[in-house]
C-alpha cells in the first residue's frame, strides 16, 4: 500500500504543476464564460437594437385598417411612402398586401434593422384593427401571445418560465462536457506518462522496486484525484457564477440537487477507472506517443456517442436508444447527465446502470492490469489481439510474443 501511495503522490504532484492542467482547470472555464457572455450580449443587442420608430407609415392594398392613430400615417402607394421615408417623415412603413389574409405576410420597409419593440407595436396595431368589429374583452396582447408557458416539474415540485427552462437544459449538458474533459485530461496524462516512461526505459528501473500492479494502481489513484479536484473547482466556480448571475431569469432553472451531484461523481469515478485503465493498457502496448493518441481518440468517441443523439433526446428522452446507452458502460455517465433534465430516470435504472458500470470497470481493470504487467518490458514488437487475449488468460510469458504471432504479423 505504501508503494501505491508513493506512486499516486508522485503522479499527483507532477501533473498538478503542468501548464496544460492549470489551463484546463482555470483557463477553460474562463474562456467558456467569456464566449457565453459574448454570445449572450450579442443576442441581447440583436433583440434590443434596430430602429425604434416614433412615426410609422403604412400602405393598404387590402382594407384592414380602420382605426386612426397619431403614430401611424397612411400613404396611397409604395412610391409615396418611400418618398416620405427618404424625407425622414416616417421612420419605417409597412404594406398590407392583397394576399395578407392568405399568407399573413407584411413587408416592412426601412433603412436599417427594425427593433423588436417596433415590430411588436405594428403587430398590436394590426390585431386591434382586425378585432375592432369583433365583440371581445380579450386585450390585443393575449391575441398575439395567447400562451405564456410555465413548466411544472413533478419530480422537484418547481415552476419555471421559458427562460428558466433554458438554464435547466443547458447546465446538465455543460456538466457532461466538463466530465468528458476531466476524463480525457486525467486519462491522457496517465497514458502519456506510461508511454514516456517506457520509451525512456524508466520503466525498467521502476519495476525493480515496485510491482506492475502497484504502479498501475498508484497512477490511477493519483490522476483520479486530480480529475476530482478539477471537477470540484469547476463546480465551485459554477455555483459562484450562478449566485452573481441571479438577476438573469434563464439562470433560475440552474439547479444541482445533492443526489444528482453524488450520482454524477459516482459515474465519474467508475468511468475514469474504466477509461484510464484502457488507455494505460494502450500506452503499455503501443510504441509511440502519436500512435497511443490515435487509439485514445477512438476510445473517446465512445464517450461522446450520446451527444450525436441530442435531437432525439429533446423529442423523446425515453427513447429505447437512450435506455440502452444508460446501461452501456462507456456511455452511461454521459447519458445520465444529458437525460436528467428532460425526464425522470427510475431509481432501478440508475442503480442497474451503476452496477453494470462497476462490474465492467472491475473486469476491464483486471484484464488491463495483466496486459500492463506483460507489456511493460515489451519493445519493438506489436502484439495482435489474439496475443493479448492469451495474456489475459495467463498463457503468455512476460514481454514475449510467441513466434506464431510474429509469423502471422509478418504475413499480414
MOTAZI-V635424 format. One record per pair of residues at least 12 apart in sequence whose C-alpha atoms are under 10 Angstrom apart, sorted by the first residue. I is the first residue (numbers start at 1). J is the second residue. If there is no record, write none. Layout:
I_J / I_J
This chain:
1_214 / 1_217 / 1_218 / 2_214 / 2_218 / 3_209 / 3_210 / 3_211 / 3_214 / 3_215 / 3_217 / 3_218 / 4_210 / 4_211 / 4_213 / 4_214 / 4_215 / 4_216 / 4_217 / 4_218 / 4_219 / 4_220 / 4_221 / 4_222 / 5_214 / 5_215 / 5_217 / 5_218 / 5_219 / 5_221 / 5_222 / 6_214 / 6_215 / 6_218 / 6_219 / 6_222 / 7_210 / 7_214 / 7_215 / 7_216 / 7_217 / 7_218 / 7_219 / 7_220 / 7_221 / 7_222 / 8_214 / 8_215 / 8_216 / 8_217 / 8_218 / 8_219 / 8_220 / 8_221 / 8_222 / 8_223 / 8_224 / 8_225 / 9_218 / 9_219 / 9_221 / 9_222 / 9_223 / 9_225 / 10_218 / 10_219 / 10_222 / 10_223 / 11_189 / 11_190 / 11_193 / 11_218 / 11_219 / 11_220 / 11_221 / 11_222 / 11_223 / 11_224 / 11_225 / 11_226 / 12_218 / 12_219 / 12_220 / 12_221 / 12_222 / 12_223 / 12_224 / 12_225 / 12_226 / 12_227 / 13_222 / 13_223 / 13_226 / 14_222 / 14_223 / 15_186 / 15_189 / 15_190 / 15_193 / 15_222 / 15_223 / 15_226 / 16_223 / 16_226 / 16_229 / 16_230 / 20_185 / 20_189 / 21_182 / 21_185 / 21_186 / 21_189 / 21_226 / 21_227 / 21_230 / 22_230 / 24_181 / 24_182 / 24_185 / 24_230 / 25_181 / 25_182 / 25_227 / 25_229 / 25_230 / 25_231 / 25_232 / 25_233 / 25_234 / 26_230 / 26_233 / 26_234 / 26_237 / 28_178 / 28_181 / 28_234 / 29_178 / 29_233 / 29_234 / 29_237 / 29_238 / 30_237 / 33_238 / 33_241 / 45_115 / 46_113 / 46_114 / 46_115 / 46_116 / 47_114 / 47_115 / 47_116 / 47_117 / 48_114 / 48_115 / 48_116 / 48_117 / 49_113 / 49_114 / 49_115 / 49_116 / 49_117 / 50_112 / 50_113 / 50_114 / 50_115 / 50_116 / 50_117 / 50_118 / 51_91 / 51_92 / 51_110 / 51_111 / 51_112 / 51_113 / 51_114 / 51_115 / 51_116 / 51_117 / 51_118 / 51_119 / 52_91 / 52_92 / 52_113 / 52_114 / 52_115 / 52_116 / 52_117 / 52_118 / 52_119 / 53_71 / 53_90 / 53_91 / 53_92 / 53_93 / 53_110 / 53_114 / 53_115 / 53_117 / 53_118 / 53_119 / 53_121 / 54_70 / 54_71 / 54_72 / 54_90 / 54_91 / 54_92 / 54_118 / 55_70 / 55_71 / 55_72 / 55_73 / 55_85 / 55_88 / 55_89 / 55_90 / 55_91 / 55_92 / 55_93 / 56_70 / 56_71 / 56_72 / 56_73 / 56_74 / 56_85 / 56_89 / 56_90 / 56_91 / 56_92 / 56_93 / 56_94 / 56_118 / 56_121 / 56_122 / 57_71 / 57_72 / 57_73 / 57_74 / 57_75 / 57_81 / 57_82 / 57_84 / 57_85 / 57_89 / 57_90 / 57_91 / 57_92 / 57_93 / 57_94 / 57_95 / 57_108 / 57_109 / 58_72 / 58_73 / 58_74 / 58_75 / 58_76 / 58_77 / 58_78 / 58_81 / 58_90 / 58_92 / 58_93 / 58_94 / 58_95 / 58_96 / 58_107 / 58_108 / 58_109 / 58_122 / 59_73 / 59_74 / 59_75 / 59_76 / 59_77 / 59_78 / 59_79 / 59_80 / 59_81 / 59_93 / 59_94 / 59_95 / 59_96 / 59_97 / 60_74 / 60_75 / 60_76 / 60_77 / 60_78 / 60_94 / 60_95 / 60_96 / 60_97 / 60_98 / 61_76 / 61_77 / 61_78 / 61_95 / 61_96 / 61_97 / 61_98 / 61_99 / 61_100 / 62_95 / 62_96 / 62_97 / 62_98 / 62_99 / 62_100 / 62_101 / 63_96 / 63_97 / 63_98 / 64_96 / 64_97 / 64_100 / 64_101 / 64_126 / 64_127 / 64_129 / 64_130 / 65_96 / 65_125 / 65_126 / 65_127 / 65_128 / 65_129 / 65_130 / 65_132 / 66_126 / 66_128 / 66_129 / 66_130 / 66_132 / 66_133 / 67_125 / 67_126 / 67_128 / 67_129 / 67_130 / 67_132 / 68_129 / 69_125 / 71_90 / 72_90 / 72_92 / 72_93 / 72_122 / 72_125 / 73_89 / 73_90 / 73_93 / 74_93 / 74_94 / 74_95 / 75_93 / 75_95 / 77_95 / 78_93 / 78_94 / 78_95 / 78_109 / 81_93 / 81_94 / 81_95 / 81_109 / 82_109 / 82_110 / 85_109 / 85_110 / 85_111 / 86_110 / 86_111 / 90_110 / 91_109 / 91_110 / 91_111 / 91_112 / 91_114 / 92_108 / 92_109 / 92_110 / 92_111 / 92_112 / 92_113 / 92_114 / 92_118 / 93_107 / 93_108 / 93_109 / 93_110 / 93_122 / 94_106 / 94_107 / 94_108 / 94_109 / 94_110 / 94_122 / 95_107 / 95_108 / 95_109 / 96_108 / 96_126 / 106_122 / 106_123 / 108_122 / 120_141 / 120_144 / 123_140 / 123_141 / 123_144 / 124_139 / 124_140 / 124_141 / 124_143 / 124_144 / 125_140 / 126_140 / 127_139 / 127_140 / 127_141 / 127_143 / 127_144 / 128_140 / 128_141 / 128_143 / 131_143 / 148_161 / 148_162 / 149_161 / 149_162 / 150_162 / 150_163 / 150_164 / 150_165 / 151_164 / 151_165 / 153_341 / 153_342 / 153_343 / 153_344 / 154_343 / 154_344 / 155_343 / 155_344 / 155_345 / 156_257 / 156_344 / 158_253 / 159_252 / 159_253 / 160_249 / 160_250 / 160_252 / 160_253 / 161_249 / 161_250 / 161_252 / 161_253 / 162_249 / 162_250 / 162_253 / 163_248 / 163_249 / 163_250 / 163_251 / 163_252 / 163_253 / 164_248 / 164_249 / 164_250 / 164_251 / 164_252 / 164_253 / 164_254 / 165_249 / 165_250 / 165_251 / 165_252 / 165_253 / 165_254 / 165_341 / 166_249 / 166_250 / 166_251 / 166_252 / 166_253 / 166_254 / 167_249 / 167_250 / 167_251 / 167_252 / 167_253 / 167_254 / 167_255 / 167_341 / 168_250 / 168_251 / 168_252 / 168_253 / 168_254 / 168_255 / 168_256 / 168_340 / 168_341 / 168_342 / 169_253 / 169_254 / 169_314 / 169_338 / 169_339 / 169_340 / 169_341 / 169_342 / 170_250 / 170_251 / 170_253 / 170_254 / 170_338 / 170_341 / 171_238 / 171_251 / 171_253 / 171_254 / 171_255 / 171_256 / 171_337 / 171_338 / 171_341 / 172_254 / 172_255 / 172_256 / 172_260 / 172_334 / 172_336 / 172_337 / 172_338 / 172_339 / 172_340 / 172_341 / 172_342 / 173_307 / 173_310 / 173_334 / 173_335 / 173_337 / 173_338 / 173_339 / 173_340 / 173_341 / 174_337 / 174_338 / 175_231 / 175_234 / 175_235 / 175_238 / 175_264 / 175_334 / 175_337 / 175_338 / 176_264 / 176_268 / 176_304 / 176_307 / 176_333 / 176_334 / 176_335 / 176_336 / 176_337 / 176_338 / 177_304 / 177_307 / 177_334 / 177_337 / 177_338 / 178_230 / 178_231 / 178_234 / 178_235 / 179_227 / 179_228 / 179_230 / 179_231 / 179_264 / 179_265 / 179_267 / 179_268 / 179_271 / 179_272 / 179_333 / 179_334 / 179_337 / 180_268 / 180_271 / 180_272 / 180_300 / 180_303 / 180_304 / 180_333 / 180_334 / 181_227 / 181_230 / 181_231 / 182_224 / 182_226 / 182_227 / 182_228 / 182_229 / 182_230 / 182_231 / 182_268 / 182_272 / 183_223 / 183_224 / 183_227 / 183_228 / 183_230 / 183_231 / 183_268 / 183_269 / 183_271 / 183_272 / 183_273 / 183_275 / 183_276 / 183_300 / 183_303 / 184_227 / 184_272 / 184_275 / 184_276 / 184_279 / 184_296 / 184_297 / 184_300 / 184_303 / 185_223 / 185_226 / 185_227 / 185_230 / 186_220 / 186_222 / 186_223 / 186_224 / 186_225 / 186_226 / 186_227 / 186_228 / 186_230 / 186_272 / 186_275 / 186_276 / 187_219 / 187_220 / 187_223 / 187_224 / 187_227 / 187_272 / 187_273 / 187_274 / 187_275 / 187_276 / 187_277 / 187_278 / 187_279 / 187_280 / 187_296 / 188_223 / 188_275 / 188_276 / 188_279 / 188_280 / 188_283 / 188_292 / 188_293 / 188_296 / 189_219 / 189_223 / 189_276 / 189_279 / 189_280 / 190_216 / 190_219 / 190_220 / 190_222 / 190_223 / 190_224 / 190_276 / 190_277 / 190_279 / 190_280 / 190_283 / 191_219 / 191_276 / 191_277 / 191_278 / 191_279 / 191_280 / 191_281 / 191_282 / 191_283 / 191_284 / 191_289 / 191_292 / 191_293 / 191_296 / 192_279 / 192_280 / 192_283 / 192_284 / 192_288 / 192_289 / 192_290 / 192_292 / 192_293 / 193_219 / 193_280 / 193_283 / 193_284 / 193_289 / 194_216 / 194_219 / 194_279 / 194_280 / 194_281 / 194_282 / 194_283 / 194_284 / 194_285 / 194_289 / 194_372 / 194_376 / 195_280 / 195_282 / 195_283 / 195_284 / 195_285 / 195_286 / 195_287 / 195_288 / 195_289 / 195_290 / 195_292 / 195_376 / 196_283 / 196_284 / 196_287 / 196_288 / 196_289 / 197_283 / 197_284 / 197_376 / 198_283 / 198_284 / 198_285 / 198_286 / 198_287 / 198_288 / 198_375 / 198_376 / 198_377 / 198_378 / 198_379 / 199_284 / 199_287 / 199_288 / 199_289 / 199_379 / 201_376 / 201_377 / 201_379 / 203_215 / 203_376 / 203_377 / 204_376 / 204_377 / 207_373 / 207_376 / 207_377 / 211_373 / 212_369 / 212_370 / 212_371 / 212_372 / 212_373 / 212_374 / 212_375 / 212_376 / 213_366 / 213_368 / 213_369 / 213_370 / 213_372 / 213_373 / 214_369 / 215_369 / 215_372 / 215_373 / 216_276 / 216_277 / 216_280 / 216_281 / 216_365 / 216_368 / 216_369 / 216_372 / 216_373 / 217_273 / 217_277 / 217_365 / 217_369 / 219_276 / 219_277 / 219_280 / 220_272 / 220_273 / 220_276 / 220_277 / 220_280 / 221_273 / 223_272 / 223_273 / 223_276 / 224_268 / 224_269 / 224_270 / 224_272 / 224_273 / 224_276 / 225_269 / 227_268 / 227_269 / 227_272 / 228_265 / 228_268 / 228_269 / 228_272 / 231_265 / 231_268 / 232_265 / 235_256 / 235_261 / 238_254 / 239_254 / 239_255 / 239_256 / 242_254 / 242_255 / 253_341 / 255_341 / 260_336 / 260_337 / 260_340 / 261_337 / 263_333 / 263_336 / 263_337 / 263_350 / 263_351 / 263_354 / 264_333 / 264_334 / 264_336 / 264_337 / 265_333 / 266_333 / 266_354 / 266_358 / 267_329 / 267_332 / 267_333 / 267_334 / 267_336 / 267_337 / 267_353 / 267_354 / 267_357 / 267_358 / 268_333 / 268_334 / 269_333 / 269_358 / 269_361 / 270_329 / 270_333 / 270_354 / 270_355 / 270_357 / 270_358 / 270_359 / 270_360 / 270_361 / 270_362 / 271_303 / 271_329 / 271_330 / 271_331 / 271_332 / 271_333 / 271_334 / 271_354 / 271_357 / 271_358 / 271_360 / 271_361 / 272_361 / 273_358 / 273_361 / 273_362 / 273_364 / 273_365 / 274_329 / 274_330 / 274_357 / 274_358 / 274_359 / 274_360 / 274_361 / 274_362 / 274_363 / 274_364 / 274_365 / 274_368 / 275_296 / 275_299 / 275_300 / 275_303 / 275_329 / 275_330 / 275_361 / 275_364 / 275_365 / 276_296 / 276_361 / 276_365 / 276_368 / 277_361 / 277_362 / 277_364 / 277_365 / 277_366 / 277_367 / 277_368 / 277_369 / 277_372 / 278_295 / 278_296 / 278_299 / 278_361 / 278_364 / 278_365 / 278_367 / 278_368 / 278_369 / 278_372 / 279_292 / 279_293 / 279_295 / 279_296 / 279_299 / 279_368 / 280_292 / 280_296 / 280_365 / 280_368 / 280_369 / 280_371 / 280_372 / 281_364 / 281_365 / 281_367 / 281_368 / 281_369 / 281_370 / 281_371 / 281_372 / 281_373 / 281_374 / 281_375 / 281_376 / 282_295 / 282_296 / 282_368 / 282_371 / 282_372 / 282_375 / 283_295 / 283_296 / 283_372 / 283_375 / 283_376 / 284_368 / 284_371 / 284_372 / 284_373 / 284_374 / 284_375 / 284_376 / 284_377 / 284_378 / 284_379 / 285_371 / 285_372 / 285_374 / 285_375 / 285_376 / 285_377 / 285_378 / 285_379 / 285_381 / 285_382 / 285_383 / 285_384 / 285_388 / 286_375 / 286_378 / 286_379 / 286_380 / 286_381 / 286_382 / 286_383 / 287_378 / 287_379 / 287_380 / 287_381 / 287_382 / 299_330 / 300_330 / 301_330 / 301_331 / 302_329 / 302_330 / 302_331 / 303_329 / 303_330 / 303_331 / 303_332 / 303_333 / 303_334 / 303_335 / 304_330 / 304_331 / 304_334 / 304_335 / 305_325 / 305_330 / 305_331 / 305_334 / 305_335 / 306_321 / 306_322 / 306_325 / 306_326 / 306_331 / 306_332 / 306_333 / 306_334 / 306_335 / 306_336 / 306_338 / 306_339 / 307_331 / 307_334 / 307_335 / 307_338 / 309_321 / 309_322 / 310_322 / 310_335 / 310_338 / 310_339 / 313_335 / 313_338 / 313_339 / 313_342 / 313_343 / 314_338 / 314_339 / 314_342 / 314_343 / 315_342 / 316_342 / 316_343 / 317_338 / 317_339 / 317_340 / 317_341 / 317_342 / 317_343 / 317_344 / 317_345 / 318_339 / 318_342 / 318_343 / 318_344 / 318_345 / 322_335 / 322_336 / 322_338 / 322_339 / 323_335 / 323_336 / 323_339 / 323_345 / 323_349 / 323_353 / 324_353 / 325_353 / 326_339 / 326_345 / 326_349 / 326_350 / 326_352 / 326_353 / 326_354 / 326_356 / 326_357 / 327_349 / 327_350 / 327_351 / 327_352 / 327_353 / 327_354 / 327_355 / 327_356 / 327_357 / 328_353 / 328_356 / 328_357 / 328_360 / 329_353 / 329_354 / 329_355 / 329_356 / 329_357 / 329_358 / 329_359 / 329_360 / 329_361 / 330_357 / 330_360 / 330_361 / 331_357 / 332_350 / 332_353 / 332_354 / 332_356 / 332_357 / 333_350 / 333_353 / 333_354 / 333_357 / 336_349 / 336_350 / 336_353 / 366_392 / 367_388 / 367_389 / 367_391 / 367_392 / 367_393 / 368_388 / 368_391 / 368_392 / 369_392 / 370_388 / 370_391 / 370_392 / 370_393 / 370_394 / 370_398 / 371_387 / 371_388 / 371_389 / 371_390 / 371_391 / 371_392 / 371_393 / 371_394 / 371_398 / 371_399 / 372_391 / 372_392 / 372_398 / 373_391 / 373_398 / 373_399 / 374_388 / 374_391 / 374_392 / 374_394 / 374_396 / 374_397 / 374_398 / 374_399 / 374_400 / 374_401 / 375_388 / 375_391 / 375_397 / 375_398 / 375_399 / 375_400 / 375_401 / 376_398 / 376_399 / 377_398 / 377_399 / 377_400 / 378_398 / 378_399 / 378_400 / 378_401 / 379_399 / 379_400 / 381_399 / 381_400 / 381_401 / 381_406 / 381_409 / 382_401 / 382_405 / 382_406 / 382_409 / 383_400 / 383_401 / 383_402 / 383_405 / 383_406 / 383_409 / 384_401 / 384_405 / 384_406 / 384_408 / 384_409 / 385_405 / 386_405 / 387_400 / 387_401 / 387_402 / 387_404 / 387_405 / 387_406 / 388_401
